[in-house]
Structures are given as structure tokens and as C-alpha cells.
Amino acid sequence: MIIEMEEGTIRVKRPSDSKFHKSLHGLTRSLLANMVEGVTKGFEKNLEIHGVGYRAVAKGPDIELSLGFSHPVLVKAPEGVEFELVTPTRIRVKGADKQKVGEIAAKIRALRKPDPYKGKGIRYAGEQIRRKAGKALK
């Protein structure tokens, strides 16, 4: 790929119209667009914690999660990513790198995925959980 920069504009050109070069062209263009957006606006993912006794506490740049385990879970903030506790049950993951923000948010969600029977666990803000009826209602 050929990347040209001129007067505040970044232009991506491909050497040929082969299928491979077209796919790399789109990939390069979207990666550059995400880098520019990350530096100017930044990216964020919002997580919600549902469940009795489930909560998050800020420990410096890291967060400590109480998720019903016998011990609290400490999640360290990677470089370039920061955590913000809106409430003890809402976490905002912010950073300039879209991939890092999404990855750490997914790792936090994977600690306690939403339960399909009671709905307890960590979910993305606005995520709809499909609830199952359970044994008593079958």
C-alpha cells in the first residue's frame, strides 16, 4: 500500500486492482481512520455489573471486582487504557487504541458472563440477554 500525506489529508493507494490489494487497501484505510479517531476523540466501552453483592472498586489505575467468587478479582489496566467507575456497578473502559479497549472490555466481561437464567454477571451497556424459563416453568 502507498500512503501519502499532504496538508492534513492521508490518502491510501493500492498498486493494482487485484483482490488481495483491494482487501489490504480497505484494511489499511480503516486502521488509519481508527488511529486518527482514537487520538482525536478516543474510544470507550461501558460495562454493567448485575447481581446481588457484585461491585467494582477503584484501586489506583486498576479495578477490583467482587463477583461472587471466594476472592476479589484484580484487573490491571494495560498501558494506554484507563478505567473509570461511574457507579460501583458501571465501568467505563477508555483509551486511544480501539483494539486494546475492546480486548480488555471483553476480558472483564469474560470473568463473569451474564447468566441466562437470572441475568447476573457483567454485560456491555445496552446488551440484551436472552433469558431462559428454567426448570419450574417448563
CORHUCOR-V259716 format. One record per run of one state. SS is the DSSP state (~ for helix, > for strand, _ for the rest). FROM is the first residue (numbers start at 1). TO is the last residue. Records with the same first field share a line. If there is no record, write none. Layout:
BEGIN
SS = FROM-TO + FROM-TO
END
This chain:
BEGIN
_ = 1-1 + 7-8 + 14-18 + 41-42 + 51-54 + 60-61 + 67-72 + 76-80 + 88-89 + 96-97 + 112-112 + 114-120 + 125-138
> = 2-6 + 9-13 + 43-50 + 55-59 + 62-66 + 73-75 + 81-87 + 90-95 + 113-113 + 121-124
~ = 19-40 + 98-111
END
